[in-house]
Amino acid sequence: MNKFAKLKEVVAAVETDVEKFYKGGNSAAGTRVRKALQEIKGLAQEIRTEITEKKNAGK
């Protein structure tokens, strides 16, 4: 469950950079967004694996 909380934190933290990139054309903000998205991808995969393990443990 704490991985999901971390996922929400990362999404919230990157929100301002998304606005800076799309509305202001700030290239550095775009780089930070891409880095955050890579972290989100990893966290999502970890959460998926954890869910699968818990689901299969009950069988």
C-alpha positions in Angstrom: 0.0 0.0 0.0 2.9 2.4 0.7 4.1 1.9 -2.9 0.7 3.3 -4.1 1.1 6.3 -1.8 4.6 6.9 -3.3 3.1 6.7 -6.7 0.6 9.4 -5.8 3.3 11.6 -4.4 5.4 11.4 -7.6 2.4 12.3 -9.7 1.5 15.2 -7.5 5.2 16.4 -7.4 5.5 16.4 -11.2 2.3 18.3 -11.9 3.9 21.7 -11.9 6.6 20.6 -14.3 3.9 19.2 -16.7 2.3 22.6 -16.7 5.7 24.4 -17.3 6.4 22.1 -20.2 3.1 22.2 -22.0 2.1 25.8 -21.2 5.5 27.5 -21.1 7.6 25.3 -23.4 10.2 24.7 -20.7 12.5 22.0 -22.0 14.1 21.3 -18.7 10.6 20.7 -17.2 10.0 18.2 -19.9 13.1 16.3 -19.0 12.0 16.2 -15.3 8.6 14.9 -16.4 10.1 12.1 -18.4 12.3 11.1 -15.5 9.2 11.1 -13.2 7.3 9.0 -15.7 10.1 6.5 -15.7 9.8 6.3 -11.9 6.0 6.0 -12.2 6.4 3.1 -14.6 8.7 1.3 -12.2 6.4 1.8 -9.3 3.4 0.7 -11.3 5.2 -2.5 -12.2 6.2 -3.2 -8.6 2.5 -2.7 -7.5 1.3 -5.0 -10.3 3.8 -7.7 -9.2 2.8 -7.3 -5.5 -0.9 -7.6 -6.4 -0.3 -10.7 -8.5 1.6 -12.3 -5.7 -1.1 -11.6 -3.1 -3.8 -12.8 -5.5 -2.0 -16.0 -6.2 -1.1 -16.6 -2.6 -4.8 -17.2 -1.9 -5.1 -20.0 -4.4 
